[in-house]
């Protein structure tokens, strides 16, 4: 069995054939494989395949305050119920509270029940004591196993999966999810530990995209990249150190686009697992875009290339 040739870095050369077996070379042929990475790759098939994380970690997330609850309704955060404090105010006085009225209207549209309880009950459940007389129980996000995400790529010539190497800001995570859904990515892969998870802040930044885009949460990003390679994906890492700019790279076919953490970029083992690196061209003085902006630019370059191929 032969190892597939490395993905070319020039448009002038022929397009590589789809992968049919694990890829075992780093993007730099002169760099030896780290012992820890080699050890991970010699484990059994069952262990090398990313493990599913289809069950939520807790029963619900508790949102506190009018703004938090209203934003959750606006941006599609799945809610179990909304809890409001009973007051002595008249119906007319309550109707004059425009924010509460909008919450009630949107809750009715979303078929989310509103429960009226004594204020003391809300005080006892509040973590910060700033609930403003309203709280909501949000359903925890249910992640999708990576193997299930990739099922949609079986009969496709072009497919995009975006992998986040320990991005920590939920706002960035949500913004990336929004861009991924817009360009038609199959899904998003995030790290299980030391990384942002799907929270109300992520839902807000995603503007509804997380209700449509599958997200896989993996224990080990390097192992997830190995699995993507076995499924025929070429792994492109975004790095300021890359020799080629995205416009000159081949971003067609099945692509796993890997984005590094804010400030730190790609970790060493993740970078060494990439088939090739790409960067965005720049002419100004600022070092780089933030990870969400850079992901959007690279995802659209993938979309451009696949549309004109």
RAKA-V211677 format. One record per residue. RES is the residue in three letters. SS is DSSP state (2 for helix, 1 for strand, 0 for the rest). Layout:
BEGIN
RES;SS, RES;SS
END
This chain:
BEGIN
UNK;0, UNK;0, UNK;0, UNK;0, UNK;0, UNK;0, UNK;0, UNK;0, UNK;0, UNK;0, UNK;0, UNK;0, UNK;0, UNK;0, UNK;0, UNK;0, UNK;0, UNK;0, UNK;0, UNK;0, UNK;0, UNK;0, UNK;0, UNK;0, UNK;0, UNK;0, UNK;0, UNK;0, UNK;0, UNK;0, UNK;0, UNK;0, UNK;0, UNK;0, UNK;2, UNK;2, UNK;2, UNK;2, UNK;2, UNK;2, UNK;2, UNK;0, UNK;0, UNK;0, UNK;2, UNK;2, UNK;2, UNK;2, UNK;0, UNK;0, UNK;0, UNK;0, UNK;0, UNK;0, UNK;0, UNK;0, UNK;0, UNK;0, UNK;0, UNK;0, UNK;1, UNK;1, UNK;1, UNK;1, UNK;0, UNK;2, UNK;2, UNK;2, UNK;2, UNK;2, UNK;2, UNK;2, UNK;2, UNK;2, UNK;0, UNK;0, UNK;0, UNK;0, UNK;1, UNK;1, UNK;1, UNK;1, UNK;1, UNK;1, UNK;1, UNK;0, UNK;0, UNK;0, UNK;0, UNK;0, UNK;2, UNK;2, UNK;2, UNK;2, UNK;2, UNK;0, UNK;0, UNK;2, UNK;2, UNK;2, UNK;2, UNK;2, UNK;2, UNK;2, UNK;2, UNK;2, UNK;2, UNK;2, UNK;2, UNK;0, UNK;0, UNK;0, UNK;1, UNK;1, UNK;1, UNK;1, UNK;1, UNK;0, UNK;2, UNK;2, UNK;2, UNK;2, UNK;2, UNK;2, UNK;2, UNK;0, UNK;0, UNK;0, UNK;0, UNK;0, UNK;0, UNK;0, UNK;0, UNK;1, UNK;1, UNK;1, UNK;1, UNK;1, UNK;0, UNK;0, UNK;0, UNK;0, UNK;0, UNK;0, UNK;0, UNK;2, UNK;2, UNK;2, UNK;2, UNK;2, UNK;2, UNK;2, UNK;2, UNK;0, UNK;0, UNK;0, UNK;0, UNK;0, UNK;1, UNK;1, UNK;1, UNK;1, UNK;1, UNK;1, UNK;1, UNK;0, UNK;0, UNK;0, UNK;0, UNK;2, UNK;2, UNK;2, UNK;2, UNK;2, UNK;2, UNK;2, UNK;2, UNK;2, UNK;2, UNK;2, UNK;2, UNK;2, UNK;2, UNK;0, UNK;0, UNK;0, UNK;1, UNK;1, UNK;1, UNK;1, UNK;1, UNK;0, UNK;0, UNK;0, UNK;0, UNK;0, UNK;0, UNK;0, UNK;0, UNK;2, UNK;2, UNK;2, UNK;2, UNK;2, UNK;2, UNK;2, UNK;0, UNK;0, UNK;2, UNK;2, UNK;2, UNK;0, UNK;0, UNK;1, UNK;1, UNK;1, UNK;1, UNK;1, UNK;0, UNK;0, UNK;2, UNK;2, UNK;2, UNK;2, UNK;2, UNK;2, UNK;2, UNK;2, UNK;2, UNK;2, UNK;0, UNK;0, UNK;0, UNK;1, UNK;1, UNK;1, UNK;1, UNK;1, UNK;0, UNK;0, UNK;0, UNK;0, UNK;0, UNK;0, UNK;1, UNK;2, UNK;2, UNK;2, UNK;0, UNK;0, UNK;0, UNK;0, UNK;0, UNK;1, UNK;1, UNK;1, UNK;1, UNK;1, UNK;1, UNK;1, UNK;1, UNK;0, UNK;0, UNK;0, UNK;1, UNK;0, UNK;0, UNK;2, UNK;2, UNK;2, UNK;2, UNK;2, UNK;2, UNK;0, UNK;0, UNK;1, UNK;1, UNK;1, UNK;1, UNK;0, UNK;0, UNK;0, UNK;0, UNK;0, UNK;0, UNK;0, UNK;0, UNK;0, UNK;0, UNK;0, UNK;2, UNK;2, UNK;2, UNK;2, UNK;2, UNK;2, UNK;2, UNK;2, UNK;2, UNK;2, UNK;2, UNK;2, UNK;2, UNK;2, UNK;2, UNK;2, UNK;2, UNK;2, UNK;0
END
